Structure formats: structure tokens, C-alpha cells
Amino acid sequence: MLPLPPNTMDTGPHPLSKYLNSTVEAVFSVTQPHEEVYLVARIEKVLQGGITTCAEPYMKLGDAVKSTQRILQQVPLLCSRLGTYHMAFAWAARPVFQSGGNKLDLTAEFTALYKQERERLSNEELLKILSDFKNIHKAKLQTIPGSLVVDVVPQPPQSKTATLTSSLLPVRSRGRGGGADRDDTDTLSRVSPSCPPCLEVQEFLGGFHAPRIDPHLSLTHHLYVYPVTLKYDSQKAFAKARNISCWVQFKSSDVKGAKALPVIYSSAPGTVFCDGLHTTVLHHCTSPTFYTEVKLSLPIALSPSHHLLFTFYHISCDIAKTTKAKSSIRQPPPETIVGYAWLPLVDEQGRLLEDTHSLPVAANLPPNYLQFTSSKAAVPDVKWVDGHRPIFRVDTRLQSPIYTQDSSLHEFFSLCEQLKHKSGQLQPAVHTALERLAGVDLHVILQFLPILLTQLFHLLSNSSKDLETLKAEVVRTLVEVVDKVVEAGRSDLLKSYIEVSTVIVRPR
């Protein structure tokens, strides 16, 4: 089970909202320890203006008291008007493991707080700097006075905190296999309010490059969305589009007035899920780079109408204008819409794909806009920005035991679902799907092994006469799958599957 987002089954706040406010610990699993694995902290502040201008008061060697007073005077006004919007400010990093080994480096410290350079916002630019971490002091990076202290220690066997998975489900004591069990009971009944929470951070394994692949053992049904770049330097549709924020929403309909679903994990204190999330804003930039991660708890069943909607805003952050408007009874909103983009999540075959997407941007949002997704022809209802060119790039990454990226395995699972309702017409398709399973990569088979074996056994026990001729083929496929798993040295997975799935009926 996944924790229910608010307003999906009830209208009250999420029961974990207050409890999660006390979170100060996180658990990171690193399957491939290496001396070049780093813990990176990005520091943001409320949107104010250019990074250099905003950092200057902190970096000046003048009267610290006066600088502090000026900053404190600006804070209430900035937070009341622009508190929703953030800007990059600084970053720091520290190695996680010791040099030349896989032991945790318990003595390493974070670097100085480096002022964020507007040209180096992307993760790729950050990786370039970290690739020569030993000589980072030679990189001519400007520092902001201050320090970041974080304790990095091995997770103790008996932690005094209540560990929650990335789906906010409690982790019980260690099971027989040594792994942590995920509980499917009510979340609040498994945690004590006096026991501070510790959150697991999702580890992304490198597919077949990872040294060890384990099956999906819990329902972690997440989509990670990463807006990357927006190329607005050539657009003529809007007079002002410089301080741009991307507002990410998840919707189940494109009809006029359809509300976004509150399935996005919130970064605001006191809330668990929200119906939208803003990226950081880069001041006076018509082609911004984004680095914000948006994490979604997906519905179990997805339809072609489920999609991501991206709304771009120009944020007015001129302090002088804001100060003058302070005395007025009604202040104009700081944001102005400067474009829309949308991304259907399910393709024509019903697959949910993780990929890099290049999307066009529209100046308006007509009803039923999903029908214009793939059309490159002129559409009267849509005014495209920059001639329908794909000027917005966004990456998506899926973490799910339900949707597989492998087309052959997806086809087989889809047919198994259809067989619950009809069988006669599907015999040729099932025959082809069974043959194609032989070409599925080993790491995919291991990830979906319990589901694959269960579906094959269900197919073998299907009483339909239409599928009788396929029984031998199902047995052959079962043997091939088991043989691959044994050859990979993962007989332990087969043993676990038998222990969990087999029901022995004793004779009376």
C-alpha cells in the first residue's frame, strides 16, 4: 500500500504532516561504494534578485551589524510577497567514502559554502567540478562565510528513530533474509510520536551495470520529474519572460477547470503532498537551467489522460516596485503566465516511459489540449511559442514494480491481464509474447521475477481450452527463466519465492 495523498479519499490533512516536521535524519543506501561518491548540499533562499547581488552582503568584510540589519529589514517583505519562490544561493560537498576503499569516511567535512554561479546550475556542471574534487581549492570558486555540519555514520542495527521508506511506509525489524521488511499496515499505528522519523532516500541503480539486482519487494510507485532547460531567448510571444519558474502539476484530465491531483511530495513544512511544485528561479535569464527534483506518488492504474502539465511564470522580483506597492490596498501578483507544456505519461502501448523529453511550449492552454501533443501542423486553438520548436527539456525517471521499461515483458503482462476477460482471440499473441520473453535482459527478469513466475504459473493453470496448446511452451519458458536465474548465481531468489508463494496442502 502507498500512503494516500490528501483529498483523494478524504478532505483532511495527511496524518503524517506534523510528525514529519521533526525529521533530521536520512538513510542512504549505496550499492556501489566508491571514493568519488559525494554528498552534495544545495542551499537556496527566498527569491530576491541576482545571485551575486544577493550574496554580496554576506561576503562583504565591512560592518556586519549594518549588513545584518538591512537583510533583516528586507526579509518580511520578501517572504510575504515572494516566499513561494526560491533561488539558488550556494552549495557544498563532502566525500562519503575513504580514498581507495569502500569504508565510510567518518572524519570528512563539507567544503566551504561556494557561491552558486548562474552558468553552473546544472548537475552536469556540478559533476565537472566534483571530478577534480582534490583540487577544488584551485577552481577559483567564491566562498560565502559559514559552514555546514552533517554527521555521516553507518546505520546502527537498532536505530532509535522510526525509519520510513521513500513511500513513507514504516520499516519493521529485520526479516529472516536480513533485509528490512516494509509494513503495509496503517502508517501512524507503526510509529511513535516521541520517536523522531528517519527517511530512506531512494537509490537509483544502474540497470545491468549494477553489481547486484534484487526484485521489487515493496510497492514504490514513484515518478521523478526533472525540468532541465527552457530556451526562451528567441520567443516573441511575451514582452517579459526573464525570471522564469516552472510549475509542475499532475492531472488526470485536460478538460477546462480540471484540478491537479495532490500526489507530489511537498517540500514545504507541515505538508506531505501538494498539487504542484515550483522550480528555482534564475534572475534575468531568458534561457534558464533548472535542477529541481519533483517526486510523484503515481496512481496504480494510469490512463492516456494522465499527464504532466508545466506552467511557466515570469516572477516580478523588483524590490523597489514591491516597496512602492506595499502601501497600496491591493498588490498585483508577482507572477505572470508565460507559457505551457504538457507530457502524456502513457504511450500508445500503455507503457509509462522514463526518458529525456523535448517539448514545444504553447502561449495559451485550450480545452482538450492533449489532442495537440504530437501535431506539428498549425492548430487554430493553440498559439505555439517559437514556431512549435521543442524548446523545453524535461527528464523523467520511473521507480515502479508495476510498469516495466522492457517492451517484451510489458506485452506479456498486458496479455495476462487481458486473459482474465477473454482467451480465444489471444492465443497467437500469447504464443508470440512467450517467445519474446527469451530476449528480456537478465537484470529486468530479476527485478520482476516474483511477478513473472506468478503470471507464468497462472497461465499454466488456466483451464481455458483455447490455451491448452500453449502449456508446453509455458513450461519451456519457466525452465528458461529459472535457468537464467541459477546461472546468474541467484538461486536465493527462487528459494525465497518458493517459501513465500507455495501453499502445501497436506492430505487428510
N, C-alpha and C positions, 0 to 999 in steps of 0.2 A: 504494500500500500504506500501511496505517497501522501504527504500532508496536504490536506485540502486548502487551496488558496481561499482567501475570504471572498464572500459574495458568490461562490459557485454553488454551495449547498445551503449557506445561511448568510445573514447580513451582518453578523457580529465580527469583531476583530479576531485575528488569529490568536489562538490560546498561548502561543509562544512569544508573542510580541514583547511583553515586559521582561520575560525570562532571558531572552537573548541580548538584552541591553547590557548584561554583565559579562559578556564574552570577552575574554582577554587572552585566550589560548587557541591554538590551531594545531592540527596534526597533519604533517606532510608525509606521504609515502613515496620513497624514491627507489624504484626497482633497479635502476642502473646508476649506482653511486659513481661519481667522477669528480676529480678536483676542479673541474670547470663548471660545476653546478653552483649557481649563486642564488641567494635570497635578495630580491630587489624590492625596495620600498619607493613608491611614487608618492610625493607629497603635493597635495592640492590646497587651494584656498578659494574663498568666495571670489567670483569674477569681479575684476576691478578695472583692468586695462592691460597694457603690455607687460610681459613678464619682467623685462629689465626695469621698467619704471616701478613696478610693484615690489621688486626685490631690493631696490636701491636703499630704502630706509633701513632695511635690516643689515645692509652691508657697509653703510657709512661709518666712519670712525669718529664722527662728530659727537654732538650732545645726545647721548642715548635717551635721556629723560624726555627731551623735547620730541624726538622721533617717536617714542612710545606714546606720548600724549596725542600727537597728530594721528597716529594709527588708531588709537582707541576712540578718538572722536569720529573717525570715518566708519568704524565697524557697525554701529547701529543702523546707519543709513544704508550701507551696502547690504547688510544682511536682510533688512526689511524689504528692499527692492530687488536685489539680485541673489538672495540666499539660495534660490533653486539652482543657480548656475555656478559651475566651478571652472577653474583654470589651472593648468599645470604650473607648479611653482619650483619644486626641487626634487631630487632623487638621491638615493644612497644604495649601496650594495655591500654584501659580505659573502665570502666563500662559505659553503656548507660543509665540505669535506676537506680533510687534510691533504696536503700535496703528496701525490704518488700513492695514495691509498684510498680505501673506502670507509675509513673511520671518520666519525663526526668531528669537526673542528670546534671544540668547545671554548677555545680561547679567542677565536677571531672576532673582530669588531667591525661594525659598519664603517664605511668610509665617511669622509666629511660629507656634509649636505651640499651637493652640487646644484647650482642654479640650472634650471631646465632651459636648454637652448631651443628656440622655436623651430630651428631647422632639424633638430634631432629628436622629434617626438615619437617616431615610430619605434616599434620593437626591433626592427632590423638595425636601425641606427644605434640603439642601446646595446645590441649584441656586438656590434663592431667595437664599441668602447670596451666591453667586457672581455672580448677576445684577447686583449692585451692588458688584462687586469693588473698584472705585476708591475706594469709601468704606467699605471693610471695617473700617477702624480706628474707625469710628463705630458699629459694630454691638454694642458692649459685650460682646465675647467675652472670656472669661477665658483668659489665656495660661499655659502651663507653661514654665518656664525651659528653654532648649535650642534647638537649631536643626537643620535638615535640609538637607544639601548634596547636590545631584544635578546632574551635568553634563548639559546638553541640547545636543547638537551634531548637524549633518547627518551622515547615514550616509556614511562615505567610500566611494569606488568600490572600493577594495581594502582591506577590513577585515582586521585581524589576528586577528579572532575567528572562530569557526565558527558561522555563523548557522543556527539551526534554526527550522523553521516552527512554527506553533501546534500541529501534529500531531507535533512532534519529529522531523521529517524534515530532512536537511541541504539547504541551498540551495547549488546549484552556481554557477559563474561565470555572468555574464550571457549570455543567449542572443541569437540574431540579432535578435529583436524588441525587445531592450532590457530584457525582463523577466527576473526571476530564475527559473531552472529548478528544479523540485522533483525530487529524486532518488528513485527507487524501489528503490535497492539497499539493502543492509544498512546500518543507520544507523552502527554502530560503525566499519565499514570506510571511511566517508567523513569521519570526524572524527579529529583528533589529540588524544590526552590532554593534550598540552602546550599546545594552543590553547584558550583559555577559551571557553565557549559564550556565544552571544548569542541570546536568544529573541525571535522575532517575536510581537507581540501582535495578536490578531485584530481587524480593523477591521469595524465594522458599518455598512454603507452604508444610506442612507435610501430604498431602493427606487427608484421612478421620480423621486424628488426629487433623487437623486444626479446630479451633472453628467456622470458617465461610468460606464457599466456594462460590465463585461467578463465573458466567460464563465468558468464554473468550469473551471480548468485543472489543479487538483490535488484529490485526494480528502481534503477537510477535512470529516469527517463528525462534527460535534460538536453536542451539545445543551447549552445553558446554562440552568441552573435557578436561579431567584431566589425563595426564600421571602420573603414580604413582610410579612404581618401574621398574628397569631393572636389572636382575640377570646375570651379565657377569663374575662372579668370576670363572666359570668353562669353559668358552669358550676358544677354541684353534684356532679359525679361523683368529684372528688378533693379530699381535705382540704387538701393542699398542692400548688399549681401556680403558683409565682411566678417562680423563677429558671429560665426555660424555655430549653432548647436544642432545636433541630430537627435530627435526624439523618437525612440524605438518603441513600437507597440505590437501586440499580438492580437489579431482579430479572427473571428470565425465567419464574418460576413462582410461584404463590400457594399451593402445597401446604405442609403443615406441615413445617417444618425446611428449606425451600428456602433455599439460601445466596445472598447478594447477589453480583453479578458485580464483579470488581475492575476497573472501567472508568472510575472517577472519578479525574481528575488530582489528585494529592495535594499538599498544601501543606506537608507535613512533610519535613524534610531526610532525605536518604538513601532516599527512596521516590519512584517516579514515578506509580504507580497505587495506589489503595486501594479498599476495598469500601464505604466510607461516609465522610461528612464532616459535621462539626458546625457549626452556625451560632454566632455570638457569643451571649453570654448577657447579658440586661439584668436587673440585680439588683432583686428585689422588684417585679416588674411582671407583672400577670396578662394584659395585652394587649400583648405585645412587638412591636416593629418589628425586622425583620431586614434586613441589607444584604449578606449573604454570597453570593458567586457560586460555584456548583457547576458544574464543566465536565466533561462526559462524552464519552468516545470511544465512539460508538454502534456496535453490530454492523451489518454491511452489510444483513442481512436481519432485519426486525423482524416479530414476530407479535403477535396480540392479547394474548398472555400477558405480553409485556414491559411493565413498568410501573415507576413510581417509588413507593417506599414512604417515607413520612415518619413517623418515630417521635419523639414529644415527651417530653422528660425534664425533671423538676424536679431541679435540681442544688443539693445542700446545700453552702453555702459559709460556714457559720458557723465562724469561726476558733476561737472558744472551745471549741465542741464538738469540733472537729477536734483541738485540742491535748490535750483530755482523752482522746480516743480513741487518741492516739499511743502511750500506754503499754499499751494492750490488745493481746493477741496477734493478734486478727483484727479489723480495722477494717471497719465497714459501708461498702458502696459509697456514693459521694456522689450517685449518680443513681437516680431512681425514675421508671418509665414513667408518663406521664400522658396518653397518647392516641396514636392512629394515624390517618393519612390516606393514601390511595393514588390514583394517577393513571395510568390506562392511556395509553400513548403513541400508539397507532394507533387511528383511528376505524373505523367500520363500512365505509368505502370503502377502507381500507388506507392512509389518509393520516396522516402524522406532523405534527401541527399545533403551531405556536407561537402562544401566546395567554396571556391572563390567566385563571386558573382559580380559581374559588371552590369549595372542597371542604368537605364535612362531616367531622367528626372522630369516631372511634369510641373508646370506652374499652377495648375488647378487640380482638383480632385473630384471628378464627376461620379455620379452613382454608377455602380456596377463596373468599377474601373479595372477589375481583374481581367475582363474580356480584352483589354487593350495591352496585355502584358507582352505578347510576342509579336504584335502587329507593328511593322515598320512603315506601313502606309500612313498617309495623312488621315487623321481621325478628327472630325469636326468638334467632338466633345472634349478633346484633350489638346492643350497647348503645351507642346514639349519645349523644354529648356535646351538651348544649344542644338537644335535640329535633331532631337531624338538620339543623340550620341550617348553611348554608355559612360557617363561622367562620374558615376558613383560606384565605388568598390566596397563590397562588404564580404567578410568571410563568415562561414558557419561551421560549427563543429558539433557532431552528434555523439552523445553518450547514452546508449539505449540498448536493452536486451530485446526490444520489440522490433525495431526496424534495422535491418542489415543493409550494408552498402553493397554486398555481393548480389549481382542480378540473378544468378542461378539459384542461390539459396532463397532469395526473396520470392522468386517464381514458385518454388516448391512450397514454401509456407503459405502463399496465397492460394494455391490449388488445394492444399489441405483444408483451408478454411472453407473453400467453395464446396468441398466434398461433403460437408455437413448438410448441404441442401440438395445437391444433385451429384450424380456419379456417372451415369451412362455416357453423357456427351464429353466427359473429361478424360476418358481412358487414354486417348492418344497424347493429350497434353501431359498427363501424369507420367506416361512412358518416357517422353522427352525430358521432363524435369528430373526424373531419376537418373537418366544417362548424364545429364549436365552436372549432377552433384559430384561426379568424379573429378571435375576440374576446379572445384572450390579449394581455395588455399587452406593450408593446414591451420593457420592462426585463426581463420574465420570459423572453421569447424570446431576448434577448441573453445572459442568464445560462446558458440551457440550449441555446444554438444548436448546438454540435457534436453533442450527443446527439440533438436534434430532427432535424437534417439527416440524420444517420446512420440513424435509425429510418425516416424517410421514404424514403430510398434503398433500405433493406432491404425496405420494403413494396412499392416499385416493382419490385424484382427478385424478389418472391415468385412462385414458379412454380405456386402453387395456382390451379386453375381457378375456385374459388369467389370469388377476389378479382380476377379478370380485369376485371370491370366497374368496379372502383374505380381502375384505373390512371390514367385521365384525371383523376379527382378528386385523386389523389396529386400529379400533375404541377401541377395548378392550385394546390394548397396550397404546393408547393415554390416556385412563382413568386411567390405572395403573401408568403411568408416572406422570400425574397430581396429582393423589392421593398421591404418594410418596413425591412430592414437597410440597403439602399442609401440610401433616403430619410433615414434617421437619420444618414447620413454615416459608417457603419461598414463600408465595403467592405473595410477591412483585415482584418476578422474572416473574411470569405468567402475572401479570398486566403490567409490562414493555414490555414483549414480545407482548402482545395484542396491546399496544399503538404504538409500532414501526412497527409491521408486518401486522396489519389489515388494509385493504383498504375498506372503506364503500362506496358502490355505491348507491347514492340517486336516487330514482325513478323520472323520468321526469314528 
